[in-house]
Amino acid sequence: MPAPLTLEGFRADLAEFLYQQPDEVDLEDNPVYAGLDSLRIVTLIERWRESGADVTFVELAECTSFAQWWQLLSARREATT
Amino acid sequence: MSAPNPRRPLLAAQEGIWTGQQLDPDSPAYNTAEYVHIDGPVDTTVFDAALHHVVAETEALNVAFAADDQGRPWQTDAPAGDWHLHTADLTAGPDPHAAALAWMDQDMVRPVDLARDAVFGHALLRIAADQYIWYHRVHHIALDGFGLSLVARRVAQVYTALMAGEPVEDSGFGTLAAVREEERAYRDSARFTKDRAYWTDRFADRPPVATPAGCTSLPARTFHRRVADLDAAETEALRAAARDLKATWSEALLAVTVAHLHHLTGEPEIVLSLPAMGRLGSVSLRVPSMVRNILPLRIAVTASDSLRDLTARVSAELRAGLPHQRYRYEQLRRDLKLVGGQRRLSGPGVNIMPFEYDLRFAGHRSTVHNVSAGPVDDLSVNVYDRSEGAGLRIAVDANPDLYDEADVTALQDGLLSLLRAAVAAPDQSLGDLSVRSSTVTVLDGGPLPRPARQVLSLIADHAARRGGAVAVEHDGRHITYAQLFGAARDLARRLAARRVGRGDLVAVALPRGIDAITAILGVLLSGAAYSPLDPTAPPVRRAELLDNVRPALVLTTSAHAADCTGSDVLALDQSESGPGQPTAPAPAPDDLAYVLHTSGSTGRPKGVEIDHRALAHFVTGATHRYGLQQPDRVLQFAPLHFDTSVEEIFLTLCAGATLVIRTDDMTDSVPAFLDACARLRISFLDLPTAYWHELAYAVSTGAATLPAEVRTVVIGGEAALPERVDRWREAVGTSVRLLNTYGPTEATVVATVADLHDPSLAPGDVPIGLPLPGTRATVVDGELHLLGDNLAVGYRGDRLPDATRFSSLAVLTGAPRAYRTGDLVRIGDEGQLRYLGRSDTEFKISGHRVHPAEVESALLAHPGVRDAAVAGQVLDDGTRRLAAYVVPDGPPPSVTVIRDHLRATLPAAMVPSAVEFLDRLPRTSTGKTDRKALATPALRAQLASLGAELVHTVAAVWQQVLGVATVSAQDDVFDLGAQSLQAIQVANRLGTELRRDVKVAWIFQHPTPAQLAAYLEEEALPTASGLPASLPADSVLDPDIRPGGGSRTDRAPHRILLTGATGFVGVHLLAELLTTTGAEVVCPVRAPSPAGATARVHQALDAHLISLPDAARTRITAVPADLARPRLGLDEELFSELARTCGAIFHNGATVSIMREYATLRAANTESTRTLLRMAAVHSTPLHFVSTLSVAPPLTLSPEVPEGFLPPHPGLRHGYQQSKWAAERLLEQAAERGLPVTVHRLGRIVGPAATGYVNERDFLWSVLRAGIPEGIVPDLFEEEIWTPVDHVARALVHLCLGQRRPGAAVFNHAAAAPVRLRDVYDWLEEYGYPLRRLPLPQWRAALPRSSEAAQSMLAFFEATDATDPTGVTSDDATGPDLRLGRIRAENVVGGLHGSDITCPPVDRDLVFRYLDHCVTTGTLPAPAGKRGHHPSRSK
């Protein structure tokens, strides 16, 4: 089982999908305006699920910032660990 | 709730769907559906309860939609209430799953009435013990794909809870109001402005949108779908490649789609349509609703791009566009003015659904399958992620108006093979991969049965071994092989004596016959090649050919020798002294055998050079393929200058069979032809397809019988009509071999052969088969290429543009030499070729490639169509259109019926906009359909002033709806900012105003008022105005008819052309012309021969009691002709001679019948006028046209009849009036262009005052003939213009040949007072016929049906009743008044001023003279009442 999701890992994952450096990722960005599409979100969800953070597409998709994503993910991660 | 059902606006996405539905309100295409296959038992009752629960809590499913007066749609609450789940147990059937799919298909095609019906439907179908299918349909206006999935998930949840007996959790669904509010807020946001700026900037140049179909169409009611799965390994390979490219698999798939579309279209940029869920960050994530958006994605592409290059470009474009994905696609189209007509923002769709549903129904797994995602504009590639890691499913949907199923298959196969290739080699050029993954099919005719031997050596063998066998028969003569070969050798020696031999070309200008065969063989034996020339060809043509081939010698008969000046001539029928020379050795394979002429692309004939190798190969292959054998007796049908003669002669003689040359009279009639074949014991018939069509027809109707000895029939020369093939097979069966051959002269006579007698061929299927043994063929870009030793050496004189048709074909290994045929073909599933048409007749219309042949075969499938030709035409204004020329089988069906028939099978763009009926199709001198003649539009669908009013109406409605000051006829309303809603309003208003159905789709298809009016005109004609569909087009004069060089103003022409000279007026015109001028009068007359024509003219003169001195009669030249035919049925030479020599043209001929419809009169009455105008234009010859006052509008429409040309008017009710009016219209345009033309409108023409002769065909006299014996006459009219025929002839000739009043072009011959019918009836009574006068209906009722005259009268009235319920025959006593207003006749009066010509009054005396004539001839009974009128007349 892969290592549990950390904020660092979360940033790195986003950076990969946003074609940015991890430190360039602005957590206040709106995922839509950052250029993410549903397939990328689904792919990220699959990846994070493997790291023990189980969220649904709808839950992530309705968030309006990456910070809200992290909030949700860390809540789920705590719930499962 | 207190408010009774408030109405709410639609969401933007819903409005898009609503508008789409309005385009075709009865279309079921917006039904979307999926089914969930549940793997386990389902409790039907609980499932039903769960569904009802979910439906009740889903707001979007409890709605109704309706438009207000303005056409604006609203949504209201409408509880679905009492609906039922359809349940069925299908397990008893053989294939329950298929039965379930069939049930869904049926359910899907039911249109939904958005105002009344539930927008959804459910079914639960049991397909196995523990297997269920839950089918869920919903109109797209209520839910999009994501909305559907929300509902499905919720159903699974509720069902599971109910099954477990647990309480049902809250749905968590948000409200539609929240979605509406979010949308409203977005529209007012800064984000909206930003998004709009992005898209309008990105698409500011409105890029062209490329699609494989090359054109657009409105969404159809159905779509083609082909589904293919990528297995798990392939899918994983795609994912891995995408990861390597730092992209998603969807982006890689988009890149491959772009590359494939580029490969198919060659366009440098592809614009895709990407459906986007439109829910990220939105409340609608939890609201079942319709919010889906579409993103246009433009990607530049070249063939050298690799998957890596292109994927990066796709990713970047998406990254740039996705942040702006909330901006509505419909809005962007409006912003960019890309609405209506052919405009579009983006092309094929790629719909990627990354969600796998993993729904569990009380713990049982399920899989979800899409049934329909809504209508398909063009193409749509739908990609579904199948559950459990099974891989991707790729469903390609296509609009059936643009693509057929084979297209879809090819598209999907091409896409998938490119995907596999690209994933395996992401750095290779996708263009190369495309070429490599598509394969060129080579069709191979198989090996020759034996090595090809030279034809001369084969024939020499027969002469040596079976010298006594009959080689050739003709008209009672025959010649044996030994004699034939001996005679040929003698000729070869004579040629050698003239130093003609190897390398030379000898022209053979001989009629069919034994001598011709001998001559051909003699030439070949001399070592020279032969070139057949038509001995009857016009001298000009012959000179051209001789100039082209430059023969060493011309072989002919002494009769034709004089025609071949400039060439060395050997007349075969003149014996030559002097010893012959020994002949050359046998020709080598590379030596030419013959040179045959075909028409070149430039119109100049080109000589095709065939060498002995090609001839020998062809003979060997074809003899084997046809099964031709020694005992066969083969008819030699073709003239020698057709290459079919090569087939007939050499196949027969090389096989040692007997060649039977047809005699000229054999083809007089089909029954006579087949009788002759029987008599001659023909076993093998080789016929031109056009002639065989006649044969097949005659045989199928029993008019003729195929002789029992005929065992093989070979046809070729043009595409065989499926209908005739079917008839033939029905009548003849499949025991007689029917071989359909195809081949250009350039590939030695025949290239491919199909067995049409094959019983396994489907009806209507007419393949051209497979290549001959020893040859191959391939199809490149749809065009047939021929390969092998049968190919010609090339063209004589090597004309460069044509020579390029022979070239090496690089797509095949070894790049073999090939002949590019210019013929478009298709390879059928079983590998046989089907002919589609000429690539040069392929016509692009609205960007759609149309093969006339395809449309023709669809036309021919209609039982009322006997023959048909379709041509693409380009009108003066550059408009392109398809015109269909139809030869009806019996009475012509209506144009609407024909169009409806075509619409059922063809895409809209392929349905001709003009349909015209002809008696026969124009043929070229070689008997093929004359496509050139058809492509030059004789009729034009331009908007004549007929449509002007309608244009105005359409423009006015647009003006109101758009709220702009002016909309002109040519304004594109969508450029003026029109939007879908307004299009719908215009359709409604126009519909009200015009009191007819106006479809919203038409508004989009015809974006200018002029276009829409033109379309409405055509659509409307049969129902609205009553004018025939082709009338507006027929009444437009071809632009090239203009005054030619020099003008002829001489008043004493030496030669005058007079049409209709045998008719009532014509014969008097003839007499007048012969009497008052010294000119020769040329009379085109329907007759089989010049002698027959002359006889008819003299008979007519005699019948009308016209006496002329013999000297005058010798100035009559009658020529056989037919006004209803192209060029009046005159040959080209005579036609141009008449154009050159005639000093005046009197066009008086017409088919006069008030019973016949326009379609059957237009050729003789209208088109003949066009033809004569064309003749007159050459030297600006004056043309005088005899017309009728009945073209004028009645008094109710116009107080007077002007002596001028007439605009169209509603009084044009009968075909005859219409045909004459259209002809006048042509003259009007000719006059405007400066041609000296006059129009003479006549009233009722009565017998000559001098003799009292009565024209018995006259309508009024027919009425009297029926009524007088019964003592009853009808009140037909009040008064009429009556003119004695001899007077009108004098007046007309004087006006035409005398001093012409300036500006006078139209003459109303109505100088005398009208005759009152009341007076006529008084005189009849006075003459001795007691009469009762009855209103027309009573008269008809009282008329007994016994007498012949009465019968034909009644038949007339019944016929007109059917077509004209409000016309003269109306039962309504107050029916329309058809009287004319005051008839202006100043031009006539002025023109006759100073002459001694005055119109004799039609009075009691004259009527009595007519009655005397009728009594004398027995047409009327002698009056029983008062007698003794003769004395009164003789006073």
Boltz contact constraints between the chains, C-beta under 6 A:
constraints:
  - contact:
      token1: [A, 32]
      token2: [B, 280]
      max_distance: 6.0
  - contact:
      token1: [A, 32]
      token2: [B, 281]
      max_distance: 6.0
  - contact:
      token1: [A, 33]
      token2: [B, 323]
      max_distance: 6.0
  - contact:
      token1: [A, 35]
      token2: [B, 319]
      max_distance: 6.0
  - contact:
      token1: [A, 35]
      token2: [B, 322]
      max_distance: 6.0
  - contact:
      token1: [A, 35]
      token2: [B, 323]
      max_distance: 6.0
  - contact:
      token1: [A, 37]
      token2: [B, 322]
      max_distance: 6.0
  - contact:
      token1: [A, 38]
      token2: [B, 277]
      max_distance: 6.0
  - contact:
      token1: [A, 38]
      token2: [B, 354]
      max_distance: 6.0
  - contact:
      token1: [A, 39]
      token2: [B, 248]
      max_distance: 6.0
  - contact:
      token1: [A, 39]
      token2: [B, 250]
      max_distance: 6.0
  - contact:
      token1: [A, 39]
      token2: [B, 354]
      max_distance: 6.0
  - contact:
      token1: [A, 42]
      token2: [B, 354]
      max_distance: 6.0
  - contact:
      token1: [A, 58]
      token2: [B, 285]
      max_distance: 6.0
  - contact:
      token1: [A, 61]
      token2: [B, 280]
      max_distance: 6.0
  - contact:
      token1: [A, 61]
      token2: [B, 285]
      max_distance: 6.0
  - contact:
      token1: [A, 62]
      token2: [B, 285]
      max_distance: 6.0
  - contact:
      token1: [A, 64]
      token2: [B, 281]
      max_distance: 6.0
